[in-house]
Amino acid sequence: MPQQNYEIRVRGRLGETFRTAFPSLRARTQGNDTVLSGSLVDRAALYGVLAIIETFGLELVELRQVASSELVSRMVCAGELEVSGEDQALPPGPE
């Protein structure tokens, strides 16, 4: 199974201590919730994240698998990722 991109929403605003429990995911607050997002290598990694959420007694609100392009777009809109002119895809020019 190739890496998959996920957004995992939990109830409440997680502090830095909780956020460090998810080193492979980015965390952002949205309203009164925290959204963890990023790529996970396989299903076992996903289950590991869900186990940590359960161990901490956090309320899982939503789990979504998202396309890479959608995840990047959301991260740019949230200000978590900057895209320089060099990184933006340009149509091929005439040769």
Secondary structure, 3 states (H helix, E strand, C coil): CCCEEEEEEEECCCCHHHHCCCCCCEEEEECCEEEEEEEECCHHHHHHHHHHHHHCCCCEEEEEEECHHHHHHHHHHCCCCCCCCCCCCCCCCCC
